[in-house]
C-alpha cells in the first residue's frame, strides 16, 4: 500500500517517531537556550571554557555524523527500489561512521577528564557534559536501532516494512539534527 | 533522488568546512551570527532532504522551520546582548 505522506497523520517514518523527535528537539533546544542565557551572564568564563574544547575533534565528528546520515538516507532510497543488498551495505557504512563518532567522543571525554574539566568545574562544563553525554547515549541507541534494522532487512528481505526502516532512519537523523545545533553552540558560540 | 542526496551531502560538507574555517579565523559577532545561520541551514537541509520532510504535511514542515528559527534567534539574541 502506498503511504500518503501529505496526510498529517503519516509523516515519513510515522507519527509516533515524529512526536518523539519533536519532544527530543524541544528538550535539547531548551537546554541550549539555557546555555546561551547563562553564557550571557558569565561571558568571560564561558569563553575560556569553550576555548579549551577540541574544535578539530568536534568538526571531524560533525563530518562523521553527516556522512552516516547520508548513508542512512541512501539506504532508505535503495530499500524503496527493493535493492536489499545495497540497503544493507549502506546501513553498514552508516553504523561504522556512527561508531566512529562515538569512539572519537570518548577520546575527547578522556582528554577533558585528564585535564580536570569535570562537571563541577563550571556552569559551562555542566552543560557540556549533560548535553553531549545525553546526545552520546542517543547516538549509541540510534546505532543499535540501525544494527537491528539491518538485520531485519537482511532476514525479511522484501517483506521488511518500509515504515520501520524509515522510523529507524528518522531516529538516526534526529541525532544529526541535535548535533548540528550542539556543535556551534558549545564549540563556537562563546 | 540519489543525485539530490549526493548534492545535499556535498552541500552539508561545504557548510561544515565553512563554519570550521570561519571559527578558526575570528570570533567577531558577525562571524558568530553567520556560523549560527549556516548551522541552521544545515539543520533544515537534513530535515527536509535526508528525513524527507519535504514530502510531509505542511504542519510538520512548519514545526521544524519554527523550531530551528526560534532556537537560533534566541541564541543570537543572548550572544549579542
Contacts between the chains, C-beta under 8 A, distances in Angstrom:
chain1	res1	chain2	res2	distance
A	5	B	52	7.4
A	5	B	55	4.2
A	5	B	56	5.4
A	5	B	57	7.6
A	6	B	55	7.3
A	6	B	56	7.3
A	6	B	57	5.8
A	7	B	57	6.3
A	8	B	57	4.3
A	8	B	59	5.3
A	8	B	60	7.6
A	11	B	53	7.1
A	11	B	56	4.3
A	11	B	57	6.7
A	11	B	60	4.7
A	12	B	51	6.5
A	12	B	52	4.3
A	12	B	53	7.0
A	12	B	55	6.2
A	12	B	56	6.2
A	13	B	51	7.5
A	18	B	60	6.4
A	22	B	63	6.4
A	22	B	67	7.5
A	25	B	67	5.8
A	26	B	67	7.5
A	29	B	67	6.5
A	29	B	70	7.8
A	29	B	71	4.7
A	32	B	71	6.3
A	32	B	75	6.9
A	33	B	71	6.3
A	33	B	74	4.9
A	33	B	75	6.8
A	33	B	78	7.7
A	36	B	74	6.4
A	36	B	75	4.6
A	36	B	78	3.9
A	36	B	79	6.7
A	37	B	78	5.6
A	39	B	78	6.6
A	39	B	79	7.6
A	40	B	78	4.7
A	40	B	79	7.7
A	40	B	81	5.6
A	55	B	20	7.1
A	55	B	23	6.6
A	55	B	24	7.6
A	59	B	16	6.7
A	59	B	19	8.0
A	59	B	20	4.4
A	62	B	16	5.2
A	63	B	13	6.7
A	63	B	16	6.2
A	66	B	9	6.9
A	66	B	12	5.0
A	66	B	13	6.6
A	66	B	16	6.6
A	66	B	42	8.0
A	66	B	46	7.8
A	67	B	9	7.5
A	69	B	46	6.2
A	69	B	50	5.3
A	70	B	5	6.6
A	70	B	6	8.0
A	70	B	8	7.8
A	70	B	9	4.1
A	70	B	12	7.8
A	70	B	50	7.1
A	72	B	50	7.3
A	73	B	5	5.2
A	73	B	8	8.0
A	73	B	49	7.3
A	73	B	50	4.2
A	74	B	2	7.2
A	74	B	5	6.0
A	76	B	52	7.7
A	77	B	1	5.6
A	77	B	2	6.1
A	77	B	5	6.5
A	166	B	52	7.9
A	169	B	51	7.6
A	170	B	51	5.8
A	173	B	46	5.9
A	173	B	47	7.6
A	173	B	50	5.3
A	173	B	51	4.7
A	176	B	46	5.1
A	176	B	50	7.3
A	177	B	43	5.8
A	177	B	46	5.8
A	177	B	47	6.4
A	180	B	39	5.8
A	180	B	42	5.0
A	180	B	43	4.8
A	180	B	46	6.6
A	181	B	39	6.4
A	181	B	43	6.3
A	181	B	68	8.0
A	181	B	71	6.4
A	183	B	39	7.0
A	184	B	19	6.7
A	184	B	35	5.2
A	184	B	36	5.8
A	184	B	39	4.5
A	185	B	75	6.5
A	187	B	23	7.6
A	188	B	19	7.1
A	188	B	23	4.5
A	188	B	27	7.7
A	188	B	32	7.2
A	188	B	35	5.3
A	189	B	32	6.2
A	189	B	35	7.7
A	189	B	36	7.4
A	189	B	75	6.7
A	189	B	79	6.1
